[in-house]
Amino acid sequence: MVFWRLEAYLALYTLCKFIEYITQEDAENYKLQGYDHLKSSVHMYITISKLISYFVRSLINFVLVPFR
């Protein structure tokens, strides 16, 4: 079964940790660089959208590879 494979859970855990790291980094940059709301928001949006697209591609590979 696909849900018992360890790789999918590791990918989900890694995605969550990356989002946690990016959020913490943006919060620190927000405090240090003069409270620029737009710059930190755009940076977080771009980074998270890249991570989510990478996560979806790897999850599709994990799911579809056994059925080929």
C-alpha atoms as one frame of an Amber mdcrd trajectory, in Angstrom:
protein
   0.000   0.000   0.000   1.119   3.517  -0.711   0.169   4.897   2.703   2.583
   2.604   4.480   5.623   3.800   2.552   8.049   5.757   4.678   9.122   8.160
   1.924   5.771   9.950   1.780   5.810  10.585   5.518   9.404  11.791   5.369
   8.517  14.173   2.558   5.577  15.550   4.545   7.745  15.974   7.650  10.441
  17.727   5.608   7.879  20.066   4.051   6.524  20.997   7.480  10.018  21.674
   8.810  10.878  23.833   5.794   7.718  25.889   6.280   8.542  26.252   9.979
  12.080  27.387   9.142  10.901  29.892   6.519   8.305  31.332   8.875  10.899
  31.773  11.632  13.388  33.315   9.192  10.813  35.778   7.878   9.751  36.725
  11.409  13.373  37.499  12.327  13.923  39.458   9.100  10.720  41.374   9.784
  12.037  42.476  13.174  15.530  43.347  11.919  14.757  45.152   8.673  12.270
  47.829   9.632   8.886  46.094   9.514   8.442  45.775   5.762   5.221  43.771
   5.456   5.199  43.439   1.689   8.780  42.193   1.254   8.503  39.466   3.881
   5.063  38.401   2.614   6.220  38.114  -0.991   9.363  36.219   0.042   7.335
  33.756   2.106   4.752  33.268  -0.669   7.381  32.583  -3.342   9.361  30.201
  -1.154   6.333  28.240   0.065   4.883  27.985  -3.442   8.181  26.523  -4.673
   8.258  24.069  -1.765   4.671  22.960  -2.276   5.208  22.392  -5.995   8.329
  20.342  -5.203   6.422  18.388  -2.555   3.534  17.637  -4.927   5.928  16.476
  -7.657   7.754  14.149  -5.260   4.510  12.831  -3.830   3.219  12.094  -7.329
   6.450  10.249  -8.086   6.094   8.176  -4.901   2.496   7.314  -5.722   2.781
   6.689  -9.461   6.131   4.921  -9.703   4.886   1.581  -8.258   2.041   1.466
 -10.793   4.157   1.874 -13.929
